[in-house]
Amino acid sequence: MENKVAGKNGRMDRRSMVKNGTALLGAGLVGSFAVPPVESSEKFLNNIFNVKDFGATGIRDDNATIPVRSAIDACNSAGGGTVYIPPGNYTVGTLELKDNVNLNLEAGATLFLSQNAADFIQGSRTMIFAQGAKNIAVTGRGTLDGLAQYEFVEMRGIDPEIAVEIEIARKAGVDMRRYYRTGMQTYMFILNNCHNILLSDITVINSPLWNIRLNDCNRVFIRGIYIYSDLEKGVNADGIDICCTSNVTISDSVIVTGDDAIVLKTPERRGQDKVNPVENVVVTNCVLTSSSTPLMIGTETFADIRHVIFSNCTIRNSNKGFGINVQDGATVSDIIFRNLTVETNRRHWNWWGSAELCKFKLSRRTDNSKLGRIRDIVVDTIISHPRGTSTIKGHPDQPIENIRMNNIQIFMKPEDAIDKRSSHALLIENIKGLFIRDMAVKWDEVNPEPAWQSALVLKNVSDFEIRSFSGRQGLVNGSGPAIHLENISEGLIAESRAEAGCKTFIRVSKAESRNVVLRKNNTTKSSKPVLYD
């Protein structure tokens, strides 16, 4: 079939469109490819498949599922190319990408999620789907809209991950209703076992479930995209989920999501004998907002997650900065969080997080779950404005190993919620190998929280070194120490400084504490440099 594209005055061939400078070619670009000179462009243009040539009208009330599928099939049969979606509104169900197909949405083109279950491929539950495909892409300045729907009703059951927080909210008199999903329960992207994926420049909004889910994929490039789900209602509407996938770069994107913005997981999948690791992932130059965690690893951790860098990101208006949660026996290692600015705000009680900078947690999901490991983690160059207590907690039977924190600024702000949770600035527990350099904790003096206590607490920590730490207790008139040490061993605190108003700078509790050296600390502004229980 000869490829035709509708013009202003009817249909014209593609060579004529180049000569006349039509909207398809715009300023010399089709998708992300430069338009070659007319003399050499025939083959390239013949591999552009306009969905309007296959029956799509661009009118929202006209279902475009079959026309777009037909264009994808034709493109794939021709050996590959671009399926072009011109400006307009298109209602679609599942669109399955196939080898060597670039689905290109022009600026002004919107794909709306169909509300008819018959428009979805059985078992896919998604708008964009691919299974075992290679060299696939979704590009352009267009939009995919999931038309998410919610209802605000009484809580259904207790979420065990936040059982404590739920009870605090209940006792504080918080309305215990929350939002749940209604309508079509679908994702926007599910890509399974695919190789060489590009997602570029698109906008994805209002997903009923996770926006982009990548399962067992390899070589993934995501750049310049915008994702949005409602910050109050968007439960389970994660931004990008990297599941059992390797060699991934995510950059230059803006993600605003009710649930996690970018999360790495290794879940079990039905029908698969092996759970693949997540490895070789770089996330950089992004602006993130989340009602849960913008940069997250876990909780599903049935295989290892390793060699990951989160860097150069601005995190604003989020319920937590970043986190690691290992519950299923895997090892999370070789992770770097670097060059981040973090601002947190408390969310509705049903979201995970308490407006802390970070939360690392090693535990068992059930009594029969394997106990995993967290080790070799770097947190470097962070400016943060949290409202909650940041925690790094290993397991009594398996400490977190080798945590290095450098150049960290923590400006504690009062909680913007009636169900108070905050106490210390940073609580570190069950760790072997902790190294802190250049950390400063400052507390809001205008609206202090009555429950504020210590700037830094170490419990059951061995082989540690703290240098150039500065801070005081949370309340000027509080009795707690700036640094509280309990059951610690083989450590050094050196060249650190008590801030003005400090009562006790260092308090050492429990007879089990041993072999700790205090050296060259400036305690002139503290009432009591060291207190031994």
MARNU-536509 format. One record per residue (C-alpha): residue in three letters; residue number from 0; x negated, y, z. Coordinates in steps of 0.02 Angstrom, whole numbers, always signed. Each point is the difference from the previous one (the first is absolute). Example, Ala and Ser with C-alpha at 12.3 -4.5 7.8 and 13.67 -1.06 7.14 Angstrom:
# MARNU-536509
NODE | res | n | c1 | c2 | c3
NODE | ala | 0 | -615 | -225 | +390
NODE | ser | 1 | -69 | +172 | -33
//
This chain:
# MARNU-536509
NODE | res | n | c1 | c2 | c3
NODE | met | 0 | +0 | +0 | +0
NODE | glu | 1 | -68 | +172 | -45
NODE | asn | 2 | -17 | +108 | +155
NODE | lys | 3 | +107 | +158 | -6
NODE | val | 4 | +27 | +137 | +126
NODE | ala | 5 | +149 | +118 | +3
NODE | gly | 6 | -45 | +180 | -40
NODE | lys | 7 | +99 | +159 | +10
NODE | asn | 8 | +84 | -25 | -167
NODE | gly | 9 | +9 | -189 | -5
NODE | arg | 10 | -132 | -137 | -10
NODE | met | 11 | -175 | +23 | -65
NODE | asp | 12 | -150 | -113 | -14
NODE | arg | 13 | -145 | +18 | +121
NODE | arg | 14 | -122 | +77 | -124
NODE | ser | 15 | +126 | +141 | -29
NODE | met | 16 | +16 | +24 | +187
NODE | val | 17 | -187 | +29 | +15
NODE | lys | 18 | +8 | +128 | -141
NODE | asn | 19 | +146 | +90 | +79
NODE | gly | 20 | -68 | -2 | +178
NODE | thr | 21 | +154 | -80 | +79
NODE | ala | 22 | +32 | -19 | +186
NODE | leu | 23 | -63 | -180 | -4
NODE | leu | 24 | -177 | +56 | -31
NODE | gly | 25 | +13 | +161 | +100
NODE | ala | 26 | -171 | +75 | +20
NODE | gly | 27 | -91 | -144 | -80
NODE | leu | 28 | +35 | -136 | +127
NODE | val | 29 | +105 | -157 | +1
NODE | gly | 30 | -6 | -66 | +178
NODE | ser | 31 | -182 | +17 | +47
NODE | phe | 32 | -70 | -28 | -175
NODE | ala | 33 | -62 | +138 | -115
NODE | val | 34 | +88 | +4 | -169
NODE | pro | 35 | -124 | -37 | -139
NODE | pro | 36 | -5 | +97 | -163
NODE | val | 37 | +146 | -35 | -118
NODE | glu | 38 | -110 | -93 | -123
NODE | ser | 39 | -47 | -134 | +129
NODE | ser | 40 | +157 | -4 | +106
NODE | glu | 41 | +116 | -116 | -96
NODE | lys | 42 | -44 | -159 | +94
NODE | phe | 43 | +3 | +86 | +170
NODE | leu | 44 | +168 | +79 | -34
NODE | asn | 45 | +73 | -164 | -62
NODE | asn | 46 | -37 | -70 | +173
NODE | ile | 47 | +113 | +127 | +86
NODE | phe | 48 | +173 | -70 | +30
NODE | asn | 49 | +132 | +131 | +39
NODE | val | 50 | +141 | -73 | +104
NODE | lys | 51 | +127 | +104 | -97
NODE | asp | 52 | -43 | -103 | -153
NODE | phe | 53 | +65 | -150 | +97
NODE | gly | 54 | +166 | +76 | +52
NODE | ala | 55 | -38 | +104 | +155
NODE | thr | 56 | +95 | +165 | +0
NODE | gly | 57 | -79 | +95 | +145
NODE | ile | 58 | +174 | +20 | +75
NODE | arg | 59 | +9 | -65 | +178
NODE | asp | 60 | +171 | -82 | -19
NODE | asp | 61 | -66 | -107 | -143
NODE | asn | 62 | -93 | -151 | +68
NODE | ala | 63 | -175 | -2 | -76
NODE | thr | 64 | -61 | -165 | +73
NODE | ile | 65 | +11 | -102 | -161
NODE | pro | 66 | -70 | +136 | -116
NODE | val | 67 | -154 | +27 | +111
NODE | arg | 68 | -27 | -187 | +18
NODE | ser | 69 | +11 | -17 | -189
NODE | ala | 70 | -130 | +136 | -25
NODE | ile | 71 | -118 | -86 | +123
NODE | asp | 72 | +21 | -167 | -89
NODE | ala | 73 | -32 | +80 | -170
NODE | cys | 74 | -156 | +88 | +65
NODE | asn | 75 | -66 | -161 | +75
NODE | ser | 76 | +36 | -98 | -159
NODE | ala | 77 | -96 | +129 | -101
NODE | gly | 78 | -154 | -32 | +108
NODE | gly | 79 | +26 | +147 | +117
NODE | gly | 80 | +21 | +187 | +2
NODE | thr | 81 | +113 | +129 | +81
NODE | val | 82 | +184 | -11 | +39
NODE | tyr | 83 | +51 | +183 | -6
NODE | ile | 84 | +145 | +67 | +104
NODE | pro | 85 | +44 | +177 | -58
NODE | pro | 86 | +86 | +129 | +111
NODE | gly | 87 | +170 | -58 | +60
NODE | asn | 88 | +87 | -99 | +135
NODE | tyr | 89 | -3 | -189 | -10
NODE | thr | 90 | +86 | -126 | +113
NODE | val | 91 | -98 | -163 | +8
NODE | gly | 92 | -14 | -162 | +96
NODE | thr | 93 | -156 | -107 | -6
NODE | leu | 94 | -127 | +45 | -134
NODE | glu | 95 | -134 | -134 | -18
NODE | leu | 96 | -169 | +62 | -59
NODE | lys | 97 | -99 | -116 | -113
NODE | asp | 98 | -180 | -10 | -60
NODE | asn | 99 | -75 | +158 | -73
NODE | val | 100 | +154 | +109 | +26
NODE | asn | 101 | -6 | +179 | +62
NODE | leu | 102 | +172 | +61 | +56
NODE | asn | 103 | -16 | +188 | -26
NODE | leu | 104 | +131 | +117 | +76
NODE | glu | 105 | -1 | +173 | -76
NODE | ala | 106 | +24 | +151 | +113
NODE | gly | 107 | +188 | +19 | +18
NODE | ala | 108 | +32 | -187 | -11
NODE | thr | 109 | +79 | -84 | +151
NODE | leu | 110 | +35 | -184 | +27
NODE | phe | 111 | +143 | -24 | +124
NODE | leu | 112 | +20 | -165 | +90
NODE | ser | 113 | +154 | -92 | -60
NODE | gln | 114 | +130 | -42 | +133
NODE | asn | 115 | +56 | -153 | -98
NODE | ala | 116 | -78 | -162 | +63
NODE | ala | 117 | +19 | -76 | -174
NODE | asp | 118 | -136 | +118 | -65
NODE | phe | 119 | -136 | -83 | +105
NODE | ile | 120 | -105 | -151 | -43
NODE | gln | 121 | +39 | -139 | +121
NODE | gly | 122 | -123 | +2 | +144
NODE | ser | 123 | -85 | +164 | -46
NODE | arg | 124 | +100 | +129 | +101
NODE | thr | 125 | -94 | +143 | -79
NODE | met | 126 | +5 | +131 | -137
NODE | ile | 127 | -177 | -31 | -69
NODE | phe | 128 | -57 | -181 | +2
NODE | ala | 129 | -146 | -98 | -68
NODE | gln | 130 | -57 | -179 | +23
NODE | gly | 131 | -174 | -53 | -54
NODE | ala | 132 | -18 | +145 | -121
NODE | lys | 133 | -162 | +84 | -51
NODE | asn | 134 | -42 | +176 | -59
NODE | ile | 135 | +164 | +80 | +53
NODE | ala | 136 | +37 | +180 | +43
NODE | val | 137 | +138 | +119 | +53
NODE | thr | 138 | -51 | +178 | -40
NODE | gly | 139 | +67 | +174 | -39
NODE | arg | 140 | +84 | +144 | +90
NODE | gly | 141 | +169 | -83 | +14
NODE | thr | 142 | +95 | -61 | +154
NODE | leu | 143 | +65 | -165 | +68
NODE | asp | 144 | +146 | +25 | +121
NODE | gly | 145 | +59 | -143 | +111
NODE | leu | 146 | +158 | +88 | +63
NODE | ala | 147 | -24 | -67 | +177
NODE | gln | 148 | +152 | -4 | +114
NODE | tyr | 149 | +11 | -10 | +190
NODE | glu | 150 | +120 | -7 | +146
NODE | phe | 151 | -25 | +66 | +177
NODE | val | 152 | +63 | -131 | +123
NODE | glu | 153 | -37 | -82 | +167
NODE | met | 154 | -165 | -92 | +18
NODE | arg | 155 | +6 | -181 | -59
NODE | gly | 156 | -115 | -103 | +111
NODE | ile | 157 | -167 | +45 | +79
NODE | asp | 158 | -157 | +25 | -103
NODE | pro | 159 | -133 | -92 | +104
NODE | glu | 160 | -140 | +112 | -64
NODE | ile | 161 | +78 | +152 | +84
NODE | ala | 162 | +98 | -79 | +142
NODE | val | 163 | -86 | +109 | +130
NODE | glu | 164 | +33 | +159 | -99
NODE | ile | 165 | +182 | -47 | -24
NODE | glu | 166 | +24 | -17 | +187
NODE | ile | 167 | -85 | +168 | +32
NODE | ala | 168 | +119 | +81 | -124
NODE | arg | 169 | +151 | -82 | +77
NODE | lys | 170 | -47 | +58 | +175
NODE | ala | 171 | -29 | +176 | -65
NODE | gly | 172 | +178 | +7 | -66
NODE | val | 173 | -44 | -6 | -185
NODE | asp | 174 | +138 | -43 | -123
NODE | met | 175 | -37 | -183 | -41
NODE | arg | 176 | +78 | +3 | -172
NODE | arg | 177 | -115 | -12 | -150
NODE | tyr | 178 | +3 | -12 | -190
NODE | tyr | 179 | +17 | -163 | -95
NODE | arg | 180 | -1 | -31 | -188
NODE | thr | 181 | +157 | -26 | -101
NODE | gly | 182 | +30 | -13 | -187
NODE | met | 183 | -123 | -86 | -117
NODE | gln | 184 | -139 | -83 | +101
NODE | thr | 185 | -140 | +13 | -126
NODE | tyr | 186 | -180 | +57 | -22
NODE | met | 187 | -62 | +119 | -134
NODE | phe | 188 | -155 | -101 | -51
NODE | ile | 189 | -47 | -182 | +29
NODE | leu | 190 | -154 | -56 | -95
NODE | asn | 191 | -53 | -180 | +30
NODE | asn | 192 | -165 | -80 | -52
NODE | cys | 193 | -38 | +139 | -124
NODE | his | 194 | -170 | +57 | -64
NODE | asn | 195 | -55 | +175 | -49
NODE | ile | 196 | +143 | +114 | +54
NODE | leu | 197 | +13 | +188 | -23
NODE | leu | 198 | +131 | +109 | +86
NODE | ser | 199 | -28 | +182 | -42
NODE | asp | 200 | +88 | +167 | +21
NODE | ile | 201 | +175 | -71 | +30
NODE | thr | 202 | +124 | +50 | +136
NODE | val | 203 | +88 | -136 | +101
NODE | ile | 204 | +139 | +55 | +117
NODE | asn | 205 | +139 | -67 | +110
NODE | ser | 206 | -50 | -183 | +0
NODE | pro | 207 | +120 | -112 | +98
NODE | leu | 208 | -149 | -111 | +48
NODE | trp | 209 | -187 | +10 | -27
NODE | asn | 210 | -43 | +116 | -143
NODE | ile | 211 | -150 | -91 | -73
NODE | arg | 212 | -44 | -178 | +50
NODE | leu | 213 | -152 | -87 | -75
NODE | asn | 214 | -15 | -187 | +35
NODE | asp | 215 | -158 | -98 | -43
NODE | cys | 216 | -57 | +125 | -130
NODE | asn | 217 | -175 | +50 | -56
NODE | arg | 218 | -70 | +163 | -69
NODE | val | 219 | +131 | +129 | +46
NODE | phe | 220 | -16 | +186 | -38
NODE | ile | 221 | +127 | +119 | +76
NODE | arg | 222 | -26 | +186 | -21
NODE | gly | 223 | +93 | +163 | -4
NODE | ile | 224 | +169 | -70 | +54
NODE | tyr | 225 | +135 | +70 | +115
NODE | ile | 226 | +104 | -112 | +113
NODE | tyr | 227 | +143 | +57 | +111
NODE | ser | 228 | +122 | -87 | +117
NODE | asp | 229 | +106 | +82 | +134
NODE | leu | 230 | -102 | +31 | +159
NODE | glu | 231 | +149 | -29 | +113
NODE | lys | 232 | +98 | -133 | -93
NODE | gly | 233 | -128 | -91 | -108
NODE | val | 234 | -24 | -159 | +102
NODE | asn | 235 | -109 | -131 | -88
NODE | ala | 236 | -32 | +122 | -142
NODE | asp | 237 | -191 | -13 | +4
NODE | gly | 238 | -97 | +96 | -129
NODE | ile | 239 | -132 | -122 | -66
NODE | asp | 240 | -21 | -177 | +68
NODE | ile | 241 | -162 | -86 | -49
NODE | cys | 242 | +34 | -185 | +36
NODE | cys | 243 | -134 | -133 | -30
NODE | thr | 244 | -72 | +113 | -136
NODE | ser | 245 | -180 | +46 | -40
NODE | asn | 246 | -98 | +137 | -87
NODE | val | 247 | +120 | +145 | +25
NODE | thr | 248 | -21 | +188 | -12
NODE | ile | 249 | +135 | +124 | +54
NODE | ser | 250 | -40 | +183 | -23
NODE | asp | 251 | +63 | +177 | -24
NODE | ser | 252 | +178 | -42 | +53
NODE | val | 253 | +133 | +76 | +113
NODE | ile | 254 | +103 | -125 | +100
NODE | val | 255 | +142 | +46 | +118
NODE | thr | 256 | +87 | -153 | +71
NODE | gly | 257 | +112 | -52 | +143
NODE | asp | 258 | -104 | -156 | +27
NODE | asp | 259 | -187 | -30 | -26
NODE | ala | 260 | -74 | +104 | -141
NODE | ile | 261 | -141 | -118 | -51
NODE | val | 262 | -13 | -171 | +82
NODE | leu | 263 | -111 | -152 | -26
NODE | lys | 264 | +70 | -172 | +45
NODE | thr | 265 | -29 | -185 | -27
NODE | pro | 266 | +173 | -78 | +19
NODE | glu | 267 | +48 | -179 | -35
NODE | arg | 268 | +101 | -20 | -160
NODE | arg | 269 | +123 | -137 | -33
NODE | gly | 270 | -66 | -132 | -119
NODE | gln | 271 | -184 | +47 | +19
NODE | asp | 272 | -122 | -119 | +81
NODE | lys | 273 | -134 | +132 | +29
NODE | val | 274 | +6 | +176 | +69
NODE | asn | 275 | -126 | +111 | -90
NODE | pro | 276 | -99 | +135 | +89
NODE | val | 277 | +9 | +187 | -27
NODE | glu | 278 | -173 | +66 | -42
NODE | asn | 279 | -90 | +141 | -88
NODE | val | 280 | +127 | +140 | +23
NODE | val | 281 | -32 | +187 | -11
NODE | val | 282 | +130 | +131 | +46
NODE | thr | 283 | -56 | +179 | -22
NODE | asn | 284 | +55 | +179 | -32
NODE | cys | 285 | +181 | -24 | +51
NODE | val | 286 | +127 | +104 | +96
NODE | leu | 287 | +106 | -112 | +112
NODE | thr | 288 | +152 | +15 | +112
NODE | ser | 289 | +84 | -147 | +87
NODE | ser | 290 | +127 | -33 | +135
NODE | ser | 291 | -104 | -153 | +41
NODE | thr | 292 | -184 | -12 | -51
NODE | pro | 293 | -78 | +87 | -152
NODE | leu | 294 | -153 | -115 | -8
NODE | met | 295 | +38 | -174 | +67
NODE | ile | 296 | -73 | -176 | +5
NODE | gly | 297 | +118 | -140 | +56
NODE | thr | 298 | +104 | -65 | +82
NODE | glu | 299 | +10 | -150 | -119
NODE | thr | 300 | -178 | -68 | +9
NODE | phe | 301 | -5 | -183 | -56
NODE | ala | 302 | -160 | +30 | -100
NODE | asp | 303 | -147 | +117 | +23
NODE | ile | 304 | -2 | +185 | -43
NODE | arg | 305 | -173 | +72 | -30
NODE | his | 306 | -104 | +133 | -85
NODE | val | 307 | +124 | +143 | +5
NODE | ile | 308 | -31 | +188 | -2
NODE | phe | 309 | +132 | +130 | +44
NODE | ser | 310 | -76 | +172 | -30
NODE | asn | 311 | +30 | +183 | -38
NODE | cys | 312 | +185 | +0 | +43
NODE | thr | 313 | +113 | +128 | +80
NODE | ile | 314 | +131 | -76 | +115
NODE | arg | 315 | +140 | +116 | +54
NODE | asn | 316 | +162 | -15 | +97
NODE | ser | 317 | -23 | -186 | +35
NODE | asn | 318 | +44 | -117 | +142
NODE | lys | 319 | -178 | -69 | +6
NODE | gly | 320 | -161 | +33 | -91
NODE | phe | 321 | -71 | -171 | -43
NODE | gly | 322 | +6 | -175 | +69
NODE | ile | 323 | -53 | -182 | -1
NODE | asn | 324 | +117 | -136 | +65
NODE | val | 325 | -60 | -182 | -9
NODE | gln | 326 | +125 | -131 | +59
NODE | asp | 327 | -20 | -154 | -110
NODE | gly | 328 | -179 | -61 | +22
NODE | ala | 329 | -96 | +90 | -137
NODE | thr | 330 | -157 | +105 | +13
NODE | val | 331 | +6 | +185 | -43
NODE | ser | 332 | -176 | +66 | -26
NODE | asp | 333 | -108 | +128 | -88
NODE | ile | 334 | +128 | +140 | +6
NODE | ile | 335 | -40 | +187 | -9
NODE | phe | 336 | +116 | +145 | +45
NODE | arg | 337 | -94 | +158 | -48
NODE | asn | 338 | +32 | +185 | -33
NODE | leu | 339 | +181 | +12 | +57
NODE | thr | 340 | +104 | +140 | +70
NODE | val | 341 | +146 | -67 | +102
NODE | glu | 342 | +154 | +88 | +68
NODE | thr | 343 | +133 | -105 | +86
NODE | asn | 344 | +180 | +29 | +57
NODE | arg | 345 | +113 | -117 | +96
NODE | arg | 346 | +136 | -88 | -100
NODE | his | 347 | +165 | -83 | +44
NODE | trp | 348 | -23 | -145 | +121
NODE | asn | 349 | +22 | -136 | -132
NODE | trp | 350 | -163 | +43 | -90
NODE | trp | 351 | -164 | -84 | +50
NODE | gly | 352 | -119 | +127 | +74
NODE | ser | 353 | -8 | +131 | +136
NODE | ala | 354 | -83 | +144 | -92
NODE | glu | 355 | -174 | -66 | +41
NODE | leu | 356 | -157 | +22 | -105
NODE | cys | 357 | -30 | -187 | -16
NODE | lys | 358 | +53 | -171 | +63
NODE | phe | 359 | -106 | -157 | -19
NODE | lys | 360 | +78 | -159 | +71
NODE | leu | 361 | -54 | -182 | +4
NODE | ser | 362 | +132 | -123 | +59
NODE | arg | 363 | +96 | -160 | -38
NODE | arg | 364 | +167 | +17 | -88
NODE | thr | 365 | +63 | -153 | +93
NODE | asp | 366 | -72 | -114 | +132
NODE | asn | 367 | -48 | -121 | -139
NODE | ser | 368 | -81 | +130 | -114
NODE | lys | 369 | -187 | -3 | -27
NODE | leu | 370 | -101 | +139 | +79
NODE | gly | 371 | -91 | +103 | -131
NODE | arg | 372 | -142 | +125 | +10
NODE | ile | 373 | -30 | +185 | -30
NODE | arg | 374 | -180 | +50 | -23
NODE | asp | 375 | -118 | +123 | -83
NODE | ile | 376 | +112 | +153 | -7
NODE | val | 377 | -60 | +179 | -30
NODE | val | 378 | +102 | +155 | +43
NODE | asp | 379 | -95 | +153 | -56
NODE | thr | 380 | +32 | +188 | -16
NODE | ile | 381 | +179 | +21 | +58
NODE | ile | 382 | +94 | +158 | +50
NODE | ser | 383 | +162 | -49 | +87
NODE | his | 384 | +149 | +79 | +85
NODE | pro | 385 | +91 | -147 | +81
NODE | arg | 386 | +140 | -4 | +128
NODE | gly | 387 | -20 | -179 | +60
NODE | thr | 388 | -129 | -115 | +78
NODE | ser | 389 | -117 | -77 | -127
NODE | thr | 390 | -46 | -181 | +37
NODE | ile | 391 | -131 | -127 | -53
NODE | lys | 392 | +42 | -166 | +82
NODE | gly | 393 | -80 | -167 | -26
NODE | his | 394 | +65 | -162 | +76
NODE | pro | 395 | -62 | -65 | +169
NODE | asp | 396 | -57 | -159 | -89
NODE | gln | 397 | -74 | +90 | -150
NODE | pro | 398 | -66 | +178 | +14
NODE | ile | 399 | -7 | +118 | -147
NODE | glu | 400 | -182 | +6 | -55
NODE | asn | 401 | -109 | +145 | -58
NODE | ile | 402 | +106 | +158 | -4
NODE | arg | 403 | -96 | +157 | -49
NODE | met | 404 | +81 | +171 | +21
NODE | asn | 405 | -89 | +158 | -52
NODE | asn | 406 | +44 | +185 | -10
NODE | ile | 407 | +178 | -15 | +66
NODE | gln | 408 | +103 | +150 | +58
NODE | ile | 409 | +161 | -33 | +95
NODE | phe | 410 | +113 | +148 | +41
NODE | met | 411 | +138 | -72 | +109
NODE | lys | 412 | +170 | +81 | -27
NODE | pro | 413 | +158 | -18 | +105
NODE | glu | 414 | +128 | -130 | -52
NODE | asp | 415 | +145 | +65 | -104
NODE | ala | 416 | +123 | -129 | +68
NODE | ile | 417 | +93 | -32 | +162
NODE | asp | 418 | -56 | -182 | +15
NODE | lys | 419 | -177 | +34 | +60
NODE | arg | 420 | -136 | -128 | -32
NODE | ser | 421 | -167 | +91 | +4
NODE | ser | 422 | -130 | -22 | +138
NODE | his | 423 | -184 | -7 | -49
NODE | ala | 424 | -75 | +73 | -158
NODE | leu | 425 | -95 | -160 | -46
NODE | leu | 426 | +14 | -172 | +83
NODE | ile | 427 | -127 | -133 | -52
NODE | glu | 428 | +19 | -176 | +69
NODE | asn | 429 | -80 | -172 | -27
NODE | ile | 430 | -143 | +56 | -112
NODE | lys | 431 | -175 | -67 | -27
NODE | gly | 432 | -112 | +126 | -84
NODE | leu | 433 | +67 | +178 | +9
NODE | phe | 434 | -99 | +150 | -62
NODE | ile | 435 | +70 | +177 | +17
NODE | arg | 436 | -93 | +154 | -62
NODE | asp | 437 | +59 | +181 | +2
NODE | met | 438 | +177 | -19 | +64
NODE | ala | 439 | +96 | +147 | +75
NODE | val | 440 | +170 | -5 | +85
NODE | lys | 441 | +97 | +159 | +34
NODE | trp | 442 | +172 | +14 | +80
NODE | asp | 443 | +141 | +123 | -32
NODE | glu | 444 | -1 | +121 | +147
NODE | val | 445 | +162 | +92 | -41
NODE | asn | 446 | +119 | -150 | +6
NODE | pro | 447 | -92 | -143 | +86
NODE | glu | 448 | +88 | -167 | +25
NODE | pro | 449 | +20 | -50 | +184
NODE | ala | 450 | -59 | -178 | -36
NODE | trp | 451 | -165 | +48 | -83
NODE | gln | 452 | -149 | -85 | +81
NODE | ser | 453 | -174 | -38 | -68
NODE | ala | 454 | -84 | +52 | -162
NODE | leu | 455 | -86 | -170 | -20
NODE | val | 456 | +35 | -167 | +85
NODE | leu | 457 | -108 | -156 | -22
NODE | lys | 458 | +62 | -167 | +70
NODE | asn | 459 | -88 | -166 | -19
NODE | val | 460 | -130 | +74 | -117
NODE | ser | 461 | -178 | -64 | -18
NODE | asp | 462 | -151 | +54 | -99
NODE | phe | 463 | +52 | +181 | -22
NODE | glu | 464 | -82 | +167 | -28
NODE | ile | 465 | +81 | +172 | +15
NODE | arg | 466 | -97 | +155 | -51
NODE | ser | 467 | +53 | +181 | -17
NODE | phe | 468 | +174 | -23 | +69
NODE | ser | 469 | +90 | +152 | +71
NODE | gly | 470 | +164 | +18 | +91
NODE | arg | 471 | +95 | +8 | +164
NODE | gln | 472 | +154 | -79 | +77
NODE | gly | 473 | +168 | +37 | -82
NODE | leu | 474 | +68 | +117 | +134
NODE | val | 475 | -105 | +138 | +73
NODE | asn | 476 | +62 | -46 | +174
NODE | gly | 477 | +5 | -186 | -36
NODE | ser | 478 | -96 | -124 | +106
NODE | gly | 479 | -49 | -118 | -140
NODE | pro | 480 | -177 | -3 | -72
NODE | ala | 481 | -52 | +59 | -172
NODE | ile | 482 | -79 | -171 | -32
NODE | his | 483 | +68 | -153 | +90
NODE | leu | 484 | -104 | -160 | -4
NODE | glu | 485 | +70 | -166 | +61
NODE | asn | 486 | -82 | -171 | -13
NODE | ile | 487 | -138 | +62 | -114
NODE | ser | 488 | -177 | -62 | -26
NODE | glu | 489 | -161 | +28 | -96
NODE | gly | 490 | +36 | +181 | -41
NODE | leu | 491 | -70 | +175 | -17
NODE | ile | 492 | +84 | +170 | +18
NODE | ala | 493 | -121 | +137 | -48
NODE | glu | 494 | -9 | +183 | -51
NODE | ser | 495 | +185 | +24 | +32
NODE | arg | 496 | +87 | +152 | +73
NODE | ala | 497 | +140 | +37 | +122
NODE | glu | 498 | +115 | +138 | -63
NODE | ala | 499 | +60 | +146 | +107
NODE | gly | 500 | +130 | -53 | +128
NODE | cys | 501 | -66 | -177 | +14
NODE | lys | 502 | +23 | -80 | +171
NODE | thr | 503 | -85 | -170 | -11
NODE | phe | 504 | -101 | -24 | -158
NODE | ile | 505 | -32 | -189 | +11
NODE | arg | 506 | +90 | -124 | +110
NODE | val | 507 | -62 | -179 | +11
NODE | ser | 508 | +126 | -127 | +66
NODE | lys | 509 | -15 | -184 | +48
NODE | ala | 510 | -149 | -92 | +70
NODE | glu | 511 | -19 | -95 | -164
NODE | ser | 512 | -72 | +155 | -84
NODE | arg | 513 | -189 | -19 | -17
NODE | asn | 514 | -156 | +52 | -93
NODE | val | 515 | +63 | +171 | -53
NODE | val | 516 | -120 | +146 | -21
NODE | leu | 517 | +53 | +183 | +15
NODE | arg | 518 | -132 | +117 | -71
NODE | lys | 519 | -17 | +186 | -40
NODE | asn | 520 | +185 | +40 | +18
NODE | asn | 521 | +51 | +180 | +30
NODE | thr | 522 | +121 | -6 | +147
NODE | thr | 523 | -20 | +179 | +63
NODE | lys | 524 | +182 | +41 | -39
NODE | ser | 525 | +70 | -149 | +95
NODE | ser | 526 | +42 | -7 | +186
NODE | lys | 527 | -66 | -178 | +13
NODE | pro | 528 | -119 | -66 | -131
NODE | val | 529 | +25 | -185 | +39
NODE | leu | 530 | +121 | -95 | +111
NODE | tyr | 531 | -30 | -184 | +41
NODE | asp | 532 | +146 | -101 | +66
//
